[in-house]
Amino acid sequence: MRGADDGAFEGIGAEFDPDAVVWVRGVDYVAGWREAREAAAELETALTAVGVEVEGTAAAQTRGDGSGVVRVVWSPETVRAVARLICDTA
């Protein structure tokens, strides 16, 4: 699991102002974020298991409708390694 002190949120929302966002009553933003966080962790675990060094983070976010989104921030080297892995298994 990632937390505020492990660098996972570095550069993401450092100036986040919750009052500057439109929150829709009844939308479960936490559930979408939690699903995205779990998916990001699964991705990082799978890539590490096949030998791809994950330099960067996969950060969980939520869309306005409450659905989860995973934002991936990797170095070009990591992206190329993932692309090679996909091509080799296709």
Salt bridges, closest charged atoms under 4 A:
ASP6 OD2 - ARG2 NH1 3.98
GLU44 OE1 - ARG2 NH2 2.72
